[in-house]
């Protein structure tokens, strides 16, 4: 596990990016790491742009703003266009290929094009492409222990939606396997 992960999750409002970020932030809290979680919305929530910055670190975090991410979860083409240049060389990009037209042009980063939206829908997990992407990112970076990730899902899903915990865990497994 590296010392610090600076992650931006980006896409359209309504894709669950802030929730995906919250799962990762909870994983950091459960592992007793330093955590920063910063949501950012475009002018309208659903359909507008949304992104979320999450930092997990073993050292105190100076600022929640991330200008040089080490990882990206990208859920649409405008977000890829906006953030691709920002990621540090050697960084990891997980891209929902179901909603992007182009692969990244950078050759100094590791990018994983996964059909998160269509895979989630085919598995009966519509709306959980965000968690499929979190699973894929975990499979590449192991930013926490596996059981921590499950615990973070249980913590992040609100009590009134407890029935969705199992579907979120399934979506994680789907992403880990992609």
Long-range contacts (C-beta under 8 A, 24 or more apart in sequence): 1-142, 1-143, 1-144, 2-70, 2-141, 3-57, 3-58, 3-59, 4-55, 4-56, 4-57, 4-58, 4-59, 4-70, 5-54, 5-55, 5-56, 5-57, 5-70, 5-71, 5-141, 5-143, 6-53, 6-54, 6-55, 6-66, 6-68, 6-69, 6-70, 6-71, 7-53, 7-54, 7-55, 7-56, 7-66, 7-69, 7-70, 7-71, 7-72, 7-73, 7-137, 8-51, 8-52, 8-53, 8-54, 8-66, 8-69, 8-71, 8-72, 8-73, 8-83, 8-86, 9-51, 9-52, 9-54, 9-72, 9-73, 9-75, 9-130, 9-133, 10-49, 10-50, 10-51, 10-52, 10-72, 10-73, 10-74, 10-75, 10-76, 10-79, 10-82, 10-83, 11-49, 11-50, 11-51, 11-74, 11-75, 11-76, 11-79, 11-96, 11-99, 12-46, 12-47, 12-48, 12-49, 12-50, 12-75, 12-76, 13-41, 13-42, 13-44, 13-45, 13-46, 13-47, 13-48, 13-49, 13-50, 14-45, 14-46, 14-47, 14-50, 15-50, 15-75, 15-76, 15-129, 15-130, 16-127, 16-128, 16-129, 16-130, 16-131, 17-50, 17-51, 17-52, 17-73, 17-75, 17-130, 18-50, 18-52, 19-130, 19-131, 19-156, 20-52, 20-73, 20-130, 20-131, 20-133, 20-134, 21-52, 21-53, 21-54, 22-156, 23-131, 23-134, 23-149, 23-152, 23-153, 23-156, 23-168, 24-54, 24-56, 24-134, 24-143, 24-152, 25-54, 25-56, 26-151, 26-152, 26-155, 26-156, 27-56, 27-143, 27-144, 27-148, 27-149, 27-151, 27-152, 28-54, 28-56, 28-143, 28-144, 30-144, 30-148, 30-151, 30-152, 30-155, 31-56, 31-144, 31-145, 31-148, 33-57, 33-58, 34-58, 34-59, 34-60, 34-61, 35-61, 36-61, 36-63, 36-64, 37-64, 38-64, 38-65, 38-66, 49-78, 49-79, 49-82, 51-79, 51-83, 56-143, 56-144, 71-137, 71-141, 73-130, 73-133, 73-134, 73-137, 74-100, 75-99, 75-116, 75-117, 75-129, 75-130, 75-133, 76-100, 77-101, 77-102, 80-104, 92-137, 92-140, 92-141, 94-133, 94-136, 94-137, 94-140, 96-129, 96-133, 98-129, 110-140, 112-136, 112-140, 112-178, 114-175, 114-178, 115-178, 116-175, 116-178, 119-174, 119-178, 120-171, 120-174, 123-170, 123-171, 123-174, 125-167, 125-170, 125-171, 125-174, 128-167, 128-168, 128-170, 128-171, 129-171, 131-168, 131-171, 131-172, 131-175, 132-171, 132-172, 132-174, 132-175, 132-178, 133-175, 134-172, 134-175, 135-171, 135-172, 135-173, 135-174, 135-175, 135-176, 135-177, 135-178, 136-175, 136-176, 136-178, 137-175, 138-172, 138-175, 138-176, 139-175, 139-176, 139-177, 139-178
